[in-house]
Structure formats: structure tokens, C-alpha cells
Amino acid sequence: MTETATAGRALPHPEREEIRLEAVLHALSDPMRLQIVRELAAREAELTCSQFELPVTKSTTTHHFRVLRESGVVRQVYRGTAKMNGLRRDDLDSLFPGLLDSLLAAADRQSVRLGDGA
């Protein structure tokens, strides 16, 4: 693991070669998790968990971030007391070329079609 995390606070992530397509697709099948990934992709930056406005409880938000991390979709690292979240775009694009862009474009089209403003 090559993370800049405070000792004892490193979070487990799958290595690139351990990321599985079915885990990624499962993680992205939930609307809240897809919303998180869409925002990370749009901002192209690491964001703290508190920067996301999700209509769910804090414990449910924590669960969604854990699923995304354990599937290999996001990388979470502690910087001080903040848990930063970044999209593992390079890993996903290397393993599954075009998948992330296709899913994000489909989510955008669906959002327009349904008029949900997401």
C-alpha cells in the first residue's frame, strides 16, 4: 500500500489487480454510491465525506463509502482528521477501459431524461 496516512489509520483497499468487475458494478448499482462517484468525477479532486449532501444518515453514508472503497472504486486516506475520498480513475480505466466514462455518461443521460437534476 502506498498511502500517505497517519500510522494506524490506514484503510484497507484492494490492489489494482484485485479489483473485480462484479464488485465495481455492484458498488455503482446503488443510486447514492453512483451520486458520490459522479460528484468525484465532476470535481476531479479529493473530497471529504462531509462535502457530500446525501439524503441518508451518517451511518448509511459511511456504509456507502466503505462499499466504494472495498470494491476499488474510491481511495480513502486520512489527512489529519479528515477522511479524503478520491476516485480511482486510473486503476478503473486501466482494468476496464471505457467503463467508467460509459457509466457516468449513461447516468448523466438518465438524470436528464428523468429530470432529477442530479
N, C-alpha and C positions, 0 to 999 in steps of 0.2 A: 504494500500500500504506500502510495506516495502522496500523503495528505499533510497539509500544514494545520495540524490540530493540536490542541493542548493535550499533553500527556494524560492518558486515562479517559479522554473524552472523544477519542476517535470512534467513528461509527462504522460498522461493517458494510462493505459494498462488494458486489461481485466484480471480479476482474473482467476485463473486456471479453476474454474467451469463454467466460462462464455465463454471459448474458444469453438468455434463451428467448426466442421469438414469442413463444406462447406466454411467457411471463410479461413481456413488454406489451403484447396485445391485451392481456388481462388487465394490466395496470391502466392502460389507456381506454379501456372499455367503460370506466366509470366517469360520469359527467363532471364530477368535482375534480378528479385527477386530470382529466383532459383539460379542464379550465386552467389548472395550475401549469400544465405543460405549455398551453397556448400562451399564457402570460409570460412564462420564462423565455419562450421562443421569440415573442414580440419585443421584449425588453432587451434581449441579448446581454443579460447581466445576471449576477447572483443577487438573489433577494432573500430577505429573512422571511420566516414563516408568517410573521405578523404583518407583512406587507400585502398579503393576500386577503381579500374580503370574501370569505366563503360563508354561505348561509347554513353553517353546521357548527356543532360545539367544538371547543378546543380539542377535546379528546378525539373526536372524529377527524378533525384536521390533522392531528398528529398521526393517526392511523393512515390517512391518505398519503402523507409524506413518507411514511415508513414503507408502504407498498411500492411507491415510486422508487425509493432508494434501493430496496431489496431486489427489485426487478432490473435495476441497472439504468433506469430512465433518468434519474437525477443523482447528483453527488451532493451530499450534505457534509459540511465541515463547520466546526466551531471556530469563530474568530472572536476572542474574548468571551462574552456571554451570549453572543448572537449565533444562532444556527443559520448558516448561509446555504442556500439551495441554488444549484446550477444544473442546467440541462446537459446531459452527457451526449451532446450532438455529435461530436467526433467519433465516439465509440459506436453510437447507433448508426451513423452514416457509413462507417466502415463495415459493420456487420450486416446491415440491411439497407443497401443503397436505395435512396429514394423513398423509403418507408415513412420516415418522419415527415418529410415535406408533403407527401401524398395525404397522410392523415391530417396534418394541420390544414391543408387546403380544403379537404373534404369537410372538416369541422367548420371552417370559415363559410363554405357554401351552405352548409346546413343551418348555420346561425342566421345567414341572410334569408334563406328560404323560410325558416320558422319565425323570423322577426324577433328573435330573443335578445338581440343586442349584445350578445357575448362576444 
